[in-house]
Amino acid sequence: MKRVKQYLKAIKSRVFEEDYKFLLKILNEKELEYFNRLPEFEKRHALDTCYYIIEKYGVEDEDLIKAALFHDIGKIKAPLTVHKKVLAVVLERFPFIAMHLKKYVWFLKVYYDHPKYSRDICREMGCNERVVYFVEHHHDKEVSDEGLKRLQEADKMS
């Protein structure tokens, strides 16, 4: 049921004027340009991840906020629609098939390996190494860093 709700939220996603006002306070011109390359549903998810961290933890940690906004930026490497994302999520239940298909289907490779692509893009944008670390490791299973734990929680809840 959670995945159905996520799908419905994704197809209705919008980024509003107040979201862009928030982004203009946080991001420089180059970062905003990269952020705007994301599909609308990924922008909304990134913003919701960021807002979750701010609301739950009252965090003013600029690195964590930027990591929340850019944790999925690697997905810009392939055109990813909501429907392609659904397929990728379903295939995660069959890891052998998913890992085989990602060798031949570019959007699947990008989807499954997006933390590495996100790391590279964050470095390209000039983000500091703490942001890069959070972005690269946001899907790691065992983490000890408190900021990374918060990012993972926010990512799941958004």
N, C-alpha and C positions, 0 to 999 in steps of 0.2 A: 504493500500500500504506500510505503514511503516513496518508492521509485515512481509510482503513478503521480503522486503529489508533486514530485520534483519535475516530472515531464510537463504537467499542466502549468506549473509555475514558469518553466522555461519558455513555453510557447507564448505566454502572456507577458513576458519580461519587457520592461521599459526602464530607461534611464531618464531621470527627470532633471529639470533645470537646477533644483537644489543639490542634486548629486554632482552636477558639473561645477557648481559653486564650491562644493566641498573639495572636489578634485583639484581645482585651480589653487586652493590653499596648500595642498600637499605635494603636487607634482610639478616638475618643471616642464618646459615646452616639449622637450624630447620624450620624456616619460608619458606625457599626455598623448602625444602622437602614437606611441606604441600601444597605450591602453585603448585608444580608439580603433585600433586594428582588430580588437576582439569582437566577436559577434555580440549582439545585444544581450543574449541570455548569459554569456560569460561575463560581460561587464556587470550585469546585475548581480551575478553570483559573487564576483570579486568585491563589489561594494557591500553586499550583505555580509560577507565574511569580515570585512573591515569594520562595519558598524557593529556586528556582534561583539567583536573584541573590545571596541570602545565602550559599548553599553554594559557589558558584563564585568569588565575589569577596570574601566575608567582609565584605560591605558593612554598615555601620551608618548609612548615609545614609537618614534617616527620610523625606526627600522621595521618594527613589527607591523605597523600600519602599511608601509610600502610593500612588505612581503605579502600581506593579505591581498593587496590590490594586484600584485604581480605573480602570485603563486601558480596561476594557470596560463601565464602569458605565452608559454611555449606552444600552446595550441594554435597560435597564429601561423605556425609553419605549414598547416594544412587547412583547407576550407572545411570547417567542422559545423555541420548543421545540427539541430536538435535531434533529427532522426538518425544521423550517423552516430551521435553520442549515445543514443539509446541502444543501437546495435553494439557499440563498444562495451557498454555496461552489461548487456546481456551476455556477451561473449566472455566477460570476466568470470562468469560461473563455470566456464569450460576452459581452464587455463591452457591446456595442451593445444586446443584448437585456436585460441586467441594468439598464442605465441607463434604458432605456425603461420597463421594468416597475416600477422604483422610483418612478416618477411616480404609479403607480396602486395599488401594494401597500405599505401602511404598514410592515410588518415588514421589507421589503427596504430601504426608505428608511432606516429606523433602523439596520439591520445595516450598510449601506454607509457611512452617515454617522455611525456611533457615536462616532468621535473628537470631533466637534463637540459632540454631546450630552453626552459624557463631560466635556468641558471645562466646559460650562455647569453641569452637576451638581456638579462639583468646586468651582466658584466659589460655587454655592448652599450647599455644605457649609462653606465658609469655608477651603478649602485654599489654601495660598500659591501664588504665581504660578509657582514652579518646578515644583510638582506639576502645575499646570494645563498648563504648557508640555509636560511629558513626555507627559501624557495626550492632549493635542490632536495631538501630532506623532508618536505611536508607530507610525503606518503610513507616514510620509514616506519617500521613496525615498533621498534623499541627506541624510545627517545628519553633523554634525561633533561634536556634544556627546557626550562619553564616556558619561554617564549614560543618555542616550537610546539610544545604541548597545547598551548592556547591557540596557535594557528590551526593545528589539526582539529581541535574541538570546534572551532568556528567554521572550518571548512565542512565538516560533517553536518553541522547544524544549519548551514546556509543552503 
